[in-house]
Amino acid sequence: MKRSDFFYDLPKELIAQTPIEPRDSSRLLVLNKETGEVTHRVFHDVTEYFKPGDCLILNNTKVLPARMYGTRTDTGAVVEFLLLTQKTTDTWEVITGPGKKAKTGNTFTFGDGSLTAEIIDVLEDGNRVAKFGFEGNFFEVIDKIGEMPLPHYITEKLDDKDRYQTVYAKEEGSAAAPTAGLHFTPELLDKIKAMGVEVGFVTLHVGLGTFRPVKADEIEDHHMHSEHYHLPKETADIINRTKARGGRVFAVGTTCCRTLESAATFRGEICEDDRWTDIFIYPGYEFKCIDCLITNFHLPESTLIMLVSAFCGYEHTMNAYKIAVSEKYRFFSFGDACLII
């Protein structure tokens, strides 16, 4: 298939700039993957689609306030640092801008001087490796001086950092939020559990490659970025119990979907797993684990809309997106949700 097959026209005003309150009051488009039928609901109505014996799997990654502005010690130039991947306790792969002001050997100071950095390597793709100097806990330091790395299409300033975190965020290391999970509240999760639905967690740290556009004309030629995930034994047990009793596995978000499908592909079964994955799911892929998917509305020609098309069919997906645009749903990270059953 071609990249252009996944294009749709999206008016700029439908790109959500701020999160809605309360979290579970977003709109919910329910899409039947067998028939293509579309129903319009509110997110807290999602409880009506669970049955006792089902399970709900969520990604508990926690977004780092990974965007920081440092001052180059010799020139005073201001350079933006974006944390990508932790290499060791004090070294990270980063994106710097402008890159020409962050060469090997250059040093920087951040905020009140509680954090310093030296560029120790320049990678082939232009990313840098920075060695940081700090006292105490690195994550506590950047929590004070860093900003949330909101996607480029969000131009409004986020007043509350926690609104770009899920209520169950726990494992630090993500460069972006698993945004399908932003709709859940503690009360809604409690209500789902009370229905006899088991809830489990995986961890996949979202990389900025999530937002990289597909440039290849033929989608099969696109190479996915790698992301690290962990599927704990407790969650694997929940999924296997659910399958054994004939229940359904609800995955929240494309990151959760990619984690479960990666584990099922690499291991041949659902069991504890910890590895990097660059799995690319597009139409023609045969799903091995998930039965239902809760997700947001994704960018045109993105790997994420390709994944959704693989799950519920190309025609059903593109028609649902056309309906969502005509009904003025809110799109992307802070937008409305879609339940595919």
C-alpha positions as CSV (number, residue, x, y, z in Angstrom):
1,M,0.0,0.0,0.0
2,K,1.0,3.6,-0.5
3,R,1.5,6.2,2.1
4,S,-1.0,8.4,0.3
5,D,-3.7,5.8,0.9
6,F,-3.7,6.9,4.5
7,F,-4.2,10.6,3.9
8,Y,-7.3,12.5,5.0
9,D,-8.1,16.2,5.1
10,L,-8.1,17.6,8.6
11,P,-9.1,21.2,9.3
12,K,-6.6,22.8,11.6
13,E,-9.2,23.9,14.1
14,L,-10.0,20.2,14.9
15,I,-6.5,19.7,16.4
16,A,-7.0,19.8,20.2
17,Q,-4.7,22.3,21.8
18,T,-5.8,21.8,25.5
19,P,-7.0,18.8,27.5
20,I,-10.7,18.6,28.3
21,E,-12.0,18.5,31.9
22,P,-12.9,16.1,33.4
23,R,-10.7,13.6,31.7
24,D,-13.5,11.1,31.0
25,S,-15.8,13.7,29.4
26,S,-14.1,13.4,26.0
27,R,-16.2,12.2,23.1
28,L,-16.0,8.5,22.2
29,L,-16.5,7.1,18.7
30,V,-17.3,3.4,18.9
31,L,-16.3,1.5,15.7
32,N,-17.4,-2.1,15.1
33,K,-14.5,-3.7,13.3
34,E,-16.6,-6.3,11.6
35,T,-19.4,-4.1,10.2
36,G,-17.9,-0.6,10.2
37,E,-20.9,0.7,12.2
38,V,-20.1,3.9,14.1
39,T,-21.8,5.0,17.3
40,H,-21.2,8.4,19.1
41,R,-20.8,8.3,22.9
42,V,-18.9,10.0,25.8
43,F,-15.7,8.3,27.1
44,H,-17.2,7.3,30.5
45,D,-19.7,5.3,28.6
46,V,-16.8,2.9,27.7
47,T,-17.9,0.8,30.7
48,E,-21.0,-0.4,28.7
49,Y,-18.7,-2.2,26.3
50,F,-16.9,-4.4,28.9
51,K,-18.1,-7.8,30.0
52,P,-17.1,-9.7,33.2
53,G,-14.1,-11.8,32.3
54,D,-12.5,-9.2,30.0
55,C,-9.2,-7.5,30.8
56,L,-7.9,-4.0,30.3
57,I,-4.2,-3.5,29.6
58,L,-2.6,-0.1,30.1
59,N,0.8,1.4,29.5
60,N,2.1,2.9,32.8
61,T,5.1,4.8,31.3
62,K,5.7,8.2,32.8
63,V,6.6,11.2,30.6
64,L,9.8,13.0,31.5
65,P,9.8,16.8,31.5
66,A,12.4,16.2,28.8
67,R,12.6,19.6,27.1
68,M,15.2,21.9,28.7
69,Y,17.1,25.1,27.7
70,G,20.8,25.2,28.4
71,T,23.3,28.1,28.1
72,R,26.6,27.3,26.4
73,T,29.3,28.2,28.9
74,D,31.7,29.8,26.5
75,T,29.4,31.9,24.3
76,G,26.2,32.2,26.4
77,A,24.1,30.8,23.4
78,V,20.8,29.2,24.4
79,V,20.4,25.7,23.2
80,E,17.3,23.4,23.5
81,F,17.9,19.9,24.8
82,L,15.4,17.1,24.3
83,L,16.1,13.9,26.3
84,L,15.5,10.8,24.2
85,T,17.1,7.6,25.7
86,Q,19.1,7.1,28.9
87,K,22.4,5.3,28.1
88,T,23.9,5.2,31.6
89,T,23.1,6.9,34.9
90,D,24.4,10.2,33.7
91,T,24.5,10.0,29.9
92,W,21.6,10.4,27.5
93,E,21.0,10.5,23.8
94,V,19.5,14.0,23.1
95,I,18.3,16.2,20.3
96,T,19.8,19.7,20.4
97,G,18.6,22.8,18.6
98,P,20.3,24.5,17.0
99,G,22.7,21.5,16.6
100,K,25.6,23.6,15.3
101,K,25.8,25.2,18.8
102,A,26.2,21.8,20.4
103,K,29.4,20.2,19.2
104,T,31.6,17.6,20.9
105,G,33.3,19.1,23.9
106,N,30.8,22.0,24.3
107,T,29.5,22.4,27.9
108,F,26.2,23.8,29.1
109,T,24.5,24.8,32.3
110,F,20.8,24.7,33.0
111,G,18.4,26.6,35.3
112,D,20.1,27.7,38.5
113,G,23.2,25.6,37.7
114,S,21.9,22.5,39.4
115,L,22.4,20.6,36.1
116,T,25.3,20.8,33.6
117,A,26.0,18.9,30.4
118,E,28.9,18.1,28.1
119,I,28.4,16.8,24.5
120,I,30.6,13.7,24.3
121,D,29.5,12.4,20.9
122,V,27.6,13.3,17.7
123,L,25.7,10.4,16.2
124,E,25.2,9.8,12.5
125,D,21.6,10.9,12.6
126,G,22.6,14.2,14.2
127,N,21.5,13.3,17.7
128,R,24.0,14.0,20.5
129,V,25.2,12.0,23.5
130,A,25.4,14.3,26.6
131,K,27.0,13.6,29.9
132,F,25.2,15.4,32.7
133,G,26.5,16.6,36.0
134,F,24.1,16.9,39.0
135,E,23.7,16.2,42.7
136,G,21.1,13.8,44.0
137,N,18.4,12.3,41.8
138,F,18.5,13.2,38.1
139,F,14.8,12.9,37.6
140,E,14.1,15.2,40.6
141,V,16.4,17.8,39.1
142,I,14.8,17.8,35.6
143,D,11.4,17.8,37.2
144,K,12.2,21.3,38.5
145,I,13.7,22.7,35.3
146,G,12.3,20.7,32.4
147,E,9.1,21.2,30.3
148,M,6.8,18.6,28.9
149,P,7.8,17.7,25.3
150,L,4.4,18.4,23.8
151,P,4.0,17.4,20.1
152,H,4.7,20.1,17.5
153,Y,1.1,20.5,16.6
154,I,0.2,21.7,20.1
155,T,1.0,25.4,20.4
156,E,-0.8,26.3,23.6
157,K,1.2,26.3,26.8
158,L,0.3,23.5,29.2
159,D,-0.4,25.0,32.7
160,D,-0.5,21.7,34.5
161,K,2.2,19.1,33.7
162,D,0.1,16.3,35.1
163,R,-2.4,16.7,32.3
164,Y,0.1,15.2,30.0
165,Q,0.4,12.2,32.2
166,T,-2.0,9.3,32.7
167,V,-3.4,8.9,36.3
168,Y,-1.5,5.6,36.5
169,A,1.8,6.8,35.1
170,K,4.6,5.1,37.2
171,E,7.7,4.1,35.2
172,E,9.8,7.2,34.2
173,G,11.4,7.2,30.8
174,S,8.9,8.3,28.1
175,A,9.5,11.2,25.6
176,A,5.7,11.4,24.9
177,A,2.5,10.4,26.6
178,P,0.5,7.2,25.7
179,T,-2.4,9.6,25.0
180,A,-5.2,7.1,24.8
181,G,-4.8,6.6,28.5
182,L,-5.3,10.3,29.3
183,H,-9.1,9.7,29.3
184,F,-9.1,7.5,32.3
185,T,-9.8,8.7,35.9
186,P,-9.2,6.6,39.0
187,E,-13.0,6.4,39.6
188,L,-13.6,5.1,36.1
189,L,-10.9,2.4,36.5
190,D,-12.4,1.4,39.8
191,K,-15.8,1.1,38.1
192,I,-14.3,-1.1,35.4
193,K,-12.6,-3.4,38.0
194,A,-15.9,-3.7,39.9
195,M,-17.5,-5.1,36.8
196,G,-15.2,-8.2,37.0
197,V,-12.7,-6.8,34.5
198,E,-9.0,-7.5,35.4
199,V,-6.6,-4.6,34.9
200,G,-3.0,-5.0,34.0
201,F,0.0,-2.8,33.0
202,V,2.8,-2.9,30.6
203,T,5.6,-0.4,30.1
204,L,6.6,0.9,26.8
205,H,8.6,4.1,26.8
206,V,7.3,6.2,23.9
207,G,10.1,7.6,21.6
208,L,9.9,10.7,19.5
209,G,10.0,8.4,16.5
210,T,6.3,8.1,17.1
211,F,5.9,11.5,15.5
212,R,8.3,11.0,12.6
213,P,6.5,11.1,9.3
214,V,6.5,8.1,6.9
215,K,8.6,9.3,4.0
216,A,8.6,6.1,1.8
217,D,6.0,6.1,-0.9
218,E,5.5,2.3,-0.3
219,I,4.7,1.8,3.3
220,E,6.5,-1.5,3.4
221,D,9.8,0.4,2.8
222,H,9.3,2.4,6.0
223,H,11.7,1.5,8.9
224,M,10.2,1.8,12.4
225,H,12.0,3.4,15.3
226,S,12.8,1.1,18.3
227,E,11.2,1.5,21.7
228,H,11.8,-0.5,24.9
229,Y,9.0,-2.4,26.6
230,H,8.5,-4.6,29.6
231,L,5.6,-7.1,29.9
232,P,5.5,-8.3,33.5
233,K,4.5,-11.8,34.5
234,E,1.4,-10.5,36.4
235,T,0.1,-8.9,33.3
236,A,0.9,-12.0,31.1
237,D,-1.0,-14.1,33.6
238,I,-4.0,-11.8,33.4
239,I,-4.1,-12.0,29.6
240,N,-3.7,-15.8,29.6
241,R,-6.5,-16.2,32.2
242,T,-8.7,-13.9,30.1
243,K,-8.1,-15.9,26.9
244,A,-8.7,-19.2,28.8
245,R,-12.1,-18.1,30.0
246,G,-13.1,-16.7,26.6
247,G,-12.8,-13.0,27.6
248,R,-11.5,-10.2,25.5
249,V,-8.2,-8.3,25.8
250,F,-8.7,-4.5,25.6
251,A,-5.5,-2.6,24.8
252,V,-5.3,1.0,25.6
253,G,-3.4,2.8,22.9
254,T,-1.1,1.9,20.1
255,T,1.9,1.6,22.4
256,C,0.1,-1.1,24.5
257,C,-1.0,-2.8,21.3
258,R,2.6,-2.8,19.9
259,T,3.9,-4.2,23.3
260,L,1.5,-7.1,23.4
261,E,1.8,-7.9,19.7
262,S,5.6,-7.8,19.9
263,A,5.7,-10.2,22.8
264,A,3.3,-12.6,21.1
265,T,5.4,-12.4,17.9
266,F,8.8,-12.7,19.5
267,R,7.9,-15.3,22.1
268,G,5.2,-17.2,20.3
269,E,3.0,-16.7,23.4
270,I,2.1,-14.1,26.0
271,C,4.7,-14.4,28.8
272,E,7.0,-12.1,30.7
273,D,9.2,-10.2,28.2
274,D,11.6,-7.3,28.2
275,R,13.2,-6.1,25.0
276,W,13.4,-3.4,22.3
277,T,10.8,-3.6,19.5
278,D,10.6,-2.0,16.0
279,I,7.4,-3.9,15.0
280,F,5.5,-2.2,12.2
281,I,1.9,-3.1,12.1
282,Y,0.0,-2.2,8.9
283,P,-2.8,-3.8,6.8
284,G,-2.2,-7.5,6.3
285,Y,-0.8,-8.1,9.8
286,E,-2.5,-10.9,11.7
287,F,-3.1,-9.9,15.3
288,K,-2.1,-12.5,17.9
289,C,-3.2,-11.0,21.2
290,I,-5.6,-8.0,21.4
291,D,-9.3,-8.2,20.7
292,C,-10.4,-4.5,21.3
293,L,-8.5,-1.3,21.0
294,I,-9.0,2.1,22.7
295,T,-7.1,4.8,20.9
296,N,-7.1,8.5,19.9
297,F,-7.4,9.9,16.3
298,H,-4.0,9.9,14.6
299,L,-2.1,12.0,12.0
300,P,-2.7,11.4,8.3
301,E,-0.2,9.1,6.7
302,S,1.2,8.1,10.2
303,T,2.3,4.6,11.3
304,L,-0.5,4.8,13.9
305,I,-3.4,5.2,11.5
306,M,-1.8,2.3,9.6
307,L,-1.9,0.2,12.7
308,V,-5.6,1.1,13.3
309,S,-6.3,0.2,9.7
310,A,-4.6,-3.2,10.2
311,F,-6.9,-3.9,13.2
312,C,-10.3,-3.0,11.9
313,G,-9.8,-2.8,8.1
314,Y,-8.7,0.0,5.8
315,E,-12.1,0.9,4.5
316,H,-13.7,1.0,8.0
317,T,-10.9,3.1,9.4
318,M,-10.9,5.7,6.7
319,N,-14.7,6.0,6.7
320,A,-14.6,6.4,10.5
321,Y,-12.1,9.2,10.2
322,K,-14.2,10.9,7.6
323,I,-17.2,10.7,10.0
324,A,-15.1,12.0,12.9
325,V,-14.0,15.0,10.8
326,S,-17.6,15.8,9.7
327,E,-18.8,15.4,13.3
328,K,-16.0,17.7,14.5
329,Y,-14.3,15.4,16.9
330,R,-11.1,16.7,18.5
331,F,-8.0,15.1,17.1
332,F,-4.5,14.0,18.3
333,S,-2.9,13.9,21.7
334,F,-5.5,16.0,23.7
335,G,-8.4,15.0,21.5
336,D,-11.3,12.6,21.6
337,A,-11.1,8.8,21.7
338,C,-12.1,5.8,19.6
339,L,-13.1,2.4,20.8
340,I,-12.7,-0.4,18.3
341,I,-14.6,-3.6,19.2
